[in-house]
Structure formats: C-alpha cells, structure tokens
Amino acid sequence: MTNLDGPYVTVHFRLEIEDDWPPASVENLRAVDQGDGTARLDNRRTGQPPLNRENPAH
C-alpha cells in the first residue's frame, strides 16, 4: 500500500501477464486505511460523493 494524504491509501495488485495480456503488470485502487492494518476499497470516481450507507441506492 502507498500512503496518500488523509485516510486514503493506494493498494497495488500485481497482475500475472500471459500472452502479453493484460497490458499492465500492476492495478492500483484507492482505499480507506482502516487503522488496523487493513484497507476498505473505495473505487469511486474522483469527486463522486461518499455512499449514503442508510440508502445505498444513492
């Protein structure tokens, strides 16, 4: 994981390349550091508001 400003970290996933696919060897996803050595993935688009946990459809 790479530490970003605030509670966010970047989680790096190494990808196995076979027959030149996929074209990248690493996938990076944004996550929220849970403070206990774990992270919760948060792959929303930049600027998208947080999820409403009481009404997940919004």
Secondary structure as a PSIPRED ss2 file (coil, helix, strand):
# PSIPRED VFORMAT (PSIPRED V4.0)

   1 M C   1.000  0.000  0.000
   2 T E   0.000  0.000  1.000
   3 N E   0.000  0.000  1.000
   4 L C   1.000  0.000  0.000
   5 D C   1.000  0.000  0.000
   6 G C   1.000  0.000  0.000
   7 P C   1.000  0.000  0.000
   8 Y E   0.000  0.000  1.000
   9 V E   0.000  0.000  1.000
  10 T E   0.000  0.000  1.000
  11 V E   0.000  0.000  1.000
  12 H E   0.000  0.000  1.000
  13 F E   0.000  0.000  1.000
  14 R E   0.000  0.000  1.000
  15 L C   1.000  0.000  0.000
  16 E C   1.000  0.000  0.000
  17 I C   1.000  0.000  0.000
  18 E E   0.000  0.000  1.000
  19 D C   1.000  0.000  0.000
  20 D C   1.000  0.000  0.000
  21 W E   0.000  0.000  1.000
  22 P C   1.000  0.000  0.000
  23 P C   1.000  0.000  0.000
  24 A C   1.000  0.000  0.000
  25 S C   1.000  0.000  0.000
  26 V E   0.000  0.000  1.000
  27 E E   0.000  0.000  1.000
  28 N E   0.000  0.000  1.000
  29 L E   0.000  0.000  1.000
  30 R E   0.000  0.000  1.000
  31 A E   0.000  0.000  1.000
  32 V E   0.000  0.000  1.000
  33 D E   0.000  0.000  1.000
  34 Q C   1.000  0.000  0.000
  35 G C   1.000  0.000  0.000
  36 D C   1.000  0.000  0.000
  37 G C   1.000  0.000  0.000
  38 T C   1.000  0.000  0.000
  39 A E   0.000  0.000  1.000
  40 R E   0.000  0.000  1.000
  41 L E   0.000  0.000  1.000
  42 D C   1.000  0.000  0.000
  43 N C   1.000  0.000  0.000
  44 R C   1.000  0.000  0.000
  45 R C   1.000  0.000  0.000
  46 T C   1.000  0.000  0.000
  47 G C   1.000  0.000  0.000
  48 Q C   1.000  0.000  0.000
  49 P C   1.000  0.000  0.000
  50 P C   1.000  0.000  0.000
  51 L C   1.000  0.000  0.000
  52 N C   1.000  0.000  0.000
  53 R C   1.000  0.000  0.000
  54 E C   1.000  0.000  0.000
  55 N C   1.000  0.000  0.000
  56 P C   1.000  0.000  0.000
  57 A C   1.000  0.000  0.000
  58 H C   1.000  0.000  0.000
